[in-house]
Amino acid sequence: MGMIKEFKEFAFKGSMVDMAVGIIIGGAFGGLVKSLVDKVLMPPLGLLIGGLDFTEYKIRLKDAVMQDGKVVQPAVDLGYGDFISVFINFLIVALAVFLLVKTINTARRRLEAQEPAPAPAGPTQEQLLAEIRDILKTKR
């Protein structure tokens, strides 16, 4: 039973759940950025440089080996176009994360600057007792 209890404590700690949520949202964000790059940014960019999709850019290192009309050994290609797409995806994600962290840090600094200064410490107990003593002395 001890091992099950330990696992529950590990799996359901707040930080672990927060991390899981972050990973799920990060995966969804990655899909969103991939779609943005592949479907929105790359087509016009490809059109500007000759009308081809970046994923089609490759260097053929070795032709396919054919026998009786069938591929015996597939062609070997260096797909640098795919790398360009993935690199642009990375740059967009890195920029978005940078802007998010920068915004959070700026907001945190502003909040810390707005926090009121701690109230000045009041008189100590001894000082209050001395004041009461002095007041009592004057009333006699």
Order of alpha helices (4+ residues) and beta strands (2+ residues): alpha-alpha-alpha-beta-beta-beta-beta-alpha-alpha
